[in-house]
Amino acid sequence: MALNHRWATVGICAFLMISSLALPALGLVQSEFIPNSDTGSISMTLTYHAGTPIGKTSAAVDRLTDAITNLKYVHATLSTSAGSRPVTDRRPAVSLRA
């Protein structure tokens, strides 16, 4: 049936495509690439070059954690360490309170 009414089919498809693109522009459909985080926590990664001693990385994260802990709304901190061939990482996480 669609082949018998080619122009009607093309017109309907074009209308639907334009309508679908117009919905977000008109504010009828909301979109968000990065959702809001209401967890009250922050996560970060500190990365050094390969071969950096884990002691140096740990000392840097300890200084960072000490500085963060002294901020007003910080409730707790947690840090983990990982050493591998390409990088040496240390990941501090911060828990906030209102």
Backbone bond lengths (Angstrom), bond angles and torsions (degrees), N, CA, C in turn:
res aa  C-N    CA-C-N  psi(-1)  N-CA   C-N-CA  omega(-1)  CA-C   N-CA-C  phi
1 M - - - 1.441 - - 1.532 110.67 -
2 A 1.358 117.30 -38.67 1.460 120.26 -179.70 1.519 111.30 -63.41
3 L 1.358 117.28 -31.84 1.462 119.98 179.71 1.530 111.53 -71.40
4 N 1.314 116.50 -27.27 1.462 119.64 178.08 1.524 111.91 -74.93
5 H 1.337 116.51 -22.59 1.472 121.85 -179.12 1.527 109.17 -125.28
6 R 1.327 115.34 60.06 1.472 120.55 -174.28 1.518 112.76 -56.49
7 W 1.325 117.20 -48.46 1.464 120.00 -174.91 1.527 111.68 -69.13
8 A 1.293 117.26 -32.74 1.463 119.60 175.51 1.532 109.79 -67.38
9 T 1.338 116.36 -40.50 1.463 121.06 178.40 1.525 110.59 -63.94
10 V 1.334 117.02 -45.58 1.467 121.19 178.66 1.526 109.90 -63.20
11 G 1.322 117.42 -43.01 1.465 121.28 -179.96 1.522 112.37 -63.26
12 I 1.326 116.61 -43.09 1.469 120.09 179.29 1.525 110.41 -65.74
13 C 1.333 117.28 -42.86 1.476 120.62 178.74 1.526 110.96 -63.10
14 A 1.331 117.08 -42.25 1.461 120.36 179.23 1.527 110.45 -64.83
15 F 1.325 117.08 -41.68 1.466 121.21 177.80 1.530 110.96 -61.13
16 L 1.335 117.13 -45.94 1.461 120.76 -179.80 1.531 111.47 -64.15
17 M 1.315 116.91 -39.25 1.467 119.83 179.74 1.534 110.82 -67.04
18 I 1.305 117.38 -46.21 1.465 120.77 179.19 1.526 110.40 -64.26
19 S 1.325 117.23 -39.90 1.465 120.83 178.46 1.520 111.51 -63.42
20 S 1.334 116.06 -41.69 1.472 118.85 -179.42 1.524 111.30 -66.29
21 L 1.317 118.01 -32.98 1.464 120.99 177.68 1.529 111.61 -75.93
22 A 1.325 116.68 -27.25 1.460 120.69 -177.92 1.524 112.68 -80.46
23 L 1.319 118.48 -24.47 1.469 120.80 -176.50 1.531 112.87 -57.05
24 P 1.349 120.34 -49.80 1.469 118.85 177.69 1.529 112.17 -65.68
25 A 1.332 117.10 -35.80 1.466 120.14 -179.21 1.528 111.43 -65.60
26 L 1.306 116.76 -31.47 1.460 121.23 179.00 1.526 112.57 -85.20
27 G 1.328 116.76 -5.92 1.452 120.98 179.05 1.515 113.76 82.38
28 L 1.326 117.13 11.67 1.462 120.35 -179.86 1.524 112.14 -80.89
29 V 1.325 116.56 -23.00 1.463 121.94 177.01 1.522 106.69 -124.47
30 Q 1.313 116.84 123.64 1.465 121.64 179.58 1.523 109.55 -86.68
31 S 1.313 116.29 146.99 1.469 119.92 175.17 1.517 108.62 -142.03
32 E 1.310 114.49 152.92 1.458 120.92 -176.57 1.520 107.97 -151.53
33 F 1.338 117.49 122.30 1.457 120.14 -178.66 1.521 111.26 -79.92
34 I 1.308 117.57 -39.20 1.465 121.67 177.79 1.522 107.14 -122.83
35 P 1.329 117.20 109.70 1.457 118.41 -178.20 1.520 111.98 -67.62
36 N 1.327 115.46 152.86 1.460 120.20 176.11 1.510 110.07 -64.00
37 S 1.294 115.98 140.85 1.456 120.92 178.90 1.519 108.81 -105.17
38 D 1.318 115.66 116.09 1.456 120.77 179.59 1.519 111.49 -107.88
39 T 1.328 116.66 24.96 1.461 119.65 -175.75 1.521 112.40 -82.61
40 G 1.321 118.53 -15.98 1.453 120.80 -179.45 1.511 112.42 74.02
41 S 1.324 117.22 28.79 1.462 119.49 178.34 1.518 110.42 -138.54
42 I 1.323 115.03 156.66 1.457 123.15 179.33 1.519 107.00 -129.08
43 S 1.309 116.22 139.34 1.461 120.74 177.53 1.521 108.48 -125.76
44 M 1.310 116.92 140.72 1.462 121.02 178.96 1.520 109.85 -143.00
45 T 1.316 117.00 161.48 1.460 122.24 178.92 1.515 109.19 -126.73
46 L 1.312 116.16 130.25 1.458 123.15 175.04 1.521 106.68 -107.97
47 T 1.329 117.73 119.86 1.461 121.85 -175.06 1.525 110.56 -122.42
48 Y 1.326 115.68 131.55 1.456 122.44 174.39 1.522 108.98 -111.56
49 H 1.330 115.74 167.58 1.464 121.02 178.66 1.526 110.73 -66.04
50 A 1.325 115.09 157.26 1.462 120.72 177.79 1.523 109.84 -57.96
51 G 1.306 115.96 139.14 1.456 121.28 178.53 1.511 114.01 92.67
52 T 1.321 117.60 -5.94 1.460 120.29 177.51 1.525 108.58 -68.13
53 P 1.316 117.95 129.79 1.463 119.10 179.47 1.526 111.25 -60.60
54 I 1.325 115.95 140.31 1.453 120.41 -178.54 1.528 111.09 -61.82
55 G 1.331 116.95 -27.24 1.463 120.60 177.50 1.518 112.15 -63.53
56 K 1.328 116.49 -38.98 1.468 120.46 178.59 1.530 110.09 -67.72
57 T 1.331 116.23 -42.77 1.460 120.56 178.25 1.526 110.45 -63.41
58 S 1.325 116.26 -44.56 1.469 120.57 -179.77 1.522 111.29 -62.97
59 A 1.324 117.28 -40.03 1.463 120.23 179.30 1.533 110.94 -63.45
60 A 1.329 116.74 -40.22 1.467 120.25 179.30 1.525 110.65 -65.48
61 V 1.322 116.85 -41.61 1.465 119.46 179.86 1.520 110.63 -69.77
62 D 1.310 117.29 -35.46 1.463 119.89 176.45 1.523 110.79 -61.38
63 R 1.346 117.66 -41.45 1.464 120.59 176.96 1.525 110.89 -64.42
64 L 1.344 116.02 -42.47 1.459 120.84 178.85 1.527 110.81 -64.08
65 T 1.311 116.72 -44.67 1.465 121.47 179.63 1.518 111.11 -63.09
66 D 1.334 117.33 -41.43 1.468 120.44 177.77 1.526 111.12 -61.19
67 A 1.332 116.34 -42.08 1.465 120.20 179.81 1.529 110.98 -66.43
68 I 1.327 116.95 -40.03 1.463 120.86 -179.62 1.524 110.70 -69.03
69 T 1.315 116.97 -39.76 1.464 121.59 -178.15 1.525 111.51 -59.98
70 N 1.317 117.62 -29.45 1.459 121.44 -178.90 1.530 113.69 -80.91
71 L 1.337 117.77 -3.36 1.460 120.38 178.13 1.523 110.28 -74.10
72 K 1.329 116.53 155.41 1.466 123.18 -169.01 1.530 114.30 -58.04
73 Y 1.324 119.21 -51.16 1.464 121.00 -171.08 1.531 113.75 -99.56
74 V 1.293 118.40 14.42 1.464 120.55 179.84 1.522 109.22 -80.70
75 H 1.315 114.93 124.28 1.465 121.75 -178.79 1.526 110.94 -93.43
76 A 1.324 117.39 -43.77 1.467 121.22 -177.87 1.520 109.44 -157.81
77 T 1.315 116.07 158.65 1.457 121.61 175.09 1.522 109.08 -131.02
78 L 1.315 116.38 153.97 1.451 123.10 177.46 1.511 106.67 -145.49
79 S 1.323 117.95 135.43 1.456 119.67 176.72 1.515 109.59 -133.98
80 T 1.330 114.84 144.54 1.461 121.88 177.03 1.513 108.99 -124.11
81 S 1.321 116.71 153.69 1.461 121.49 -179.70 1.516 109.93 -119.24
82 A 1.320 115.01 148.06 1.464 121.04 175.65 1.513 108.36 -146.64
83 G 1.293 117.68 129.40 1.456 121.39 175.82 1.514 109.12 -118.06
84 S 1.318 116.22 134.38 1.467 120.49 177.57 1.522 108.10 -147.46
85 R 1.313 116.50 175.10 1.463 119.83 -177.91 1.528 113.02 -58.27
86 P 1.357 119.64 -53.27 1.461 117.18 -175.16 1.514 114.88 -70.49
87 V 1.329 118.35 -38.86 1.462 120.04 -175.32 1.516 110.27 -144.37
88 T 1.301 114.74 163.04 1.452 122.24 170.18 1.512 106.55 -117.79
89 D 1.322 117.55 118.29 1.458 122.89 -174.47 1.510 111.09 -114.89
90 R 1.303 114.08 153.11 1.455 121.74 169.73 1.513 105.36 -141.89
91 R 1.304 119.13 127.32 1.465 122.90 -174.09 1.523 111.34 -115.85
92 P 1.319 117.78 101.92 1.467 119.32 173.62 1.529 110.26 -83.98
93 A 1.306 116.65 140.21 1.462 122.69 174.36 1.511 108.22 -121.20
94 V 1.319 116.77 141.64 1.464 121.69 -175.32 1.517 108.82 -121.13
95 S 1.316 118.10 132.64 1.459 123.69 175.70 1.523 108.13 -105.86
96 L 1.326 116.39 128.18 1.456 121.55 -175.98 1.517 110.82 -106.87
97 R 1.307 116.20 153.64 1.459 121.37 174.10 1.525 108.78 -128.51
98 A 1.296 116.04 153.40 1.472 120.61 -177.82 1.506 110.99 -80.80
